[in-house]
Amino acid sequence: MPTDTEPGHIPGSVSMPFYSFLSKSGHFLPKEQLQALFTQAGVDLSRPVCVLCGSAVTACHVVLAAHECGHPGVSVYDGGWSEWFTRALPEHVISDGRGKHL
């Protein structure tokens, strides 16, 4: 990420860290547990879903988890948080730092 990019999230997004889909041994959790994670996070897998992370690499874990749960059409915002932070208007950036300033 560019050095001026601060940590934060896109309004309306839900945080689902990729490692939450993995067992202690590093394997994917069983389908029932994956579905429970989506349900607990309020993600409706019958609707379109787009995932992202800082640079779109670990977001692919979420895509695979959704696919395992029967949702094969999840998309990845490949620009990730770094592109969103750079391009979005300041009022559309929820930052954990100082926020975006023009």
C-alpha positions in Angstrom: 0.0 0.0 0.0 1.2 3.6 -0.6 2.7 5.1 2.6 -0.1 7.7 2.9 -2.8 5.0 3.0 -4.3 4.7 6.5 -6.1 1.7 7.9 -9.8 1.7 7.7 -12.8 0.3 5.8 -15.4 1.1 3.2 -18.8 2.2 4.5 -21.2 -0.8 4.8 -18.4 -3.3 4.7 -18.1 -6.3 7.0 -14.8 -7.5 8.4 -14.2 -11.2 7.9 -10.4 -11.9 8.3 -9.2 -14.7 6.1 -7.8 -16.6 9.0 -11.3 -17.0 10.6 -12.1 -19.5 7.8 -9.1 -21.7 8.8 -8.6 -24.3 11.4 -5.6 -24.3 13.8 -3.9 -26.6 11.3 -4.4 -24.1 8.5 -7.1 -26.1 6.7 -10.5 -24.7 5.7 -13.2 -25.2 8.2 -16.1 -27.6 7.4 -18.9 -26.1 5.2 -21.3 -25.8 8.2 -18.8 -23.7 10.1 -18.1 -21.5 7.1 -21.8 -20.9 6.6 -22.1 -20.0 10.3 -19.3 -17.4 10.0 -21.2 -15.7 7.1 -24.4 -15.8 9.0 -22.8 -14.4 12.1 -21.3 -11.6 10.1 -24.7 -10.8 8.5 -23.6 -11.8 5.0 -26.5 -13.1 2.9 -24.9 -15.5 0.4 -28.0 -15.5 -1.7 -27.2 -11.9 -2.7 -24.2 -10.6 -4.8 -21.1 -10.3 -2.7 -17.8 -8.5 -3.4 -14.8 -8.9 -1.1 -11.6 -7.0 -0.7 -8.6 -6.7 1.6 -5.6 -4.4 1.5 -4.4 -5.4 -1.9 -6.9 -8.2 -2.9 -4.7 -11.2 -2.1 -6.2 -12.6 1.1 -9.7 -11.7 -0.1 -9.5 -14.8 -2.2 -9.9 -16.9 1.0 -13.3 -15.4 1.5 -14.2 -16.1 -2.2 -13.2 -19.8 -1.7 -15.2 -20.0 1.6 -18.3 -18.6 -0.1 -17.8 -21.0 -3.1 -17.6 -23.9 -0.6 -21.0 -22.7 0.8 -22.6 -22.7 -2.7 -22.1 -19.1 -3.8 -19.8 -19.4 -6.9 -20.2 -15.8 -8.0 -18.4 -13.8 -5.4 -16.3 -11.0 -6.9 -13.0 -9.5 -5.7 -12.4 -5.8 -5.7 -8.8 -6.2 -6.9 -7.8 -2.6 -6.1 -8.5 -3.3 -2.5 -8.5 -0.9 0.4 -5.4 0.9 -1.1 -7.3 1.9 -4.3 -10.5 2.8 -2.4 -8.6 5.0 0.0 -6.8 6.7 -2.9 -9.8 7.3 -5.1 -12.8 7.8 -2.7 -14.0 11.1 -1.6 -13.0 11.8 2.0 -16.6 11.5 3.3 -16.6 7.9 1.9 -13.5 6.8 3.8 -13.9 5.5 7.3 -10.3 5.6 8.6 -8.8 4.3 11.8 -6.2 7.0 11.5 -6.4 10.7 10.8 -8.8 10.3 7.9 -8.4 11.3 4.3 -7.6 14.9 3.6 -7.6 16.7 0.2 
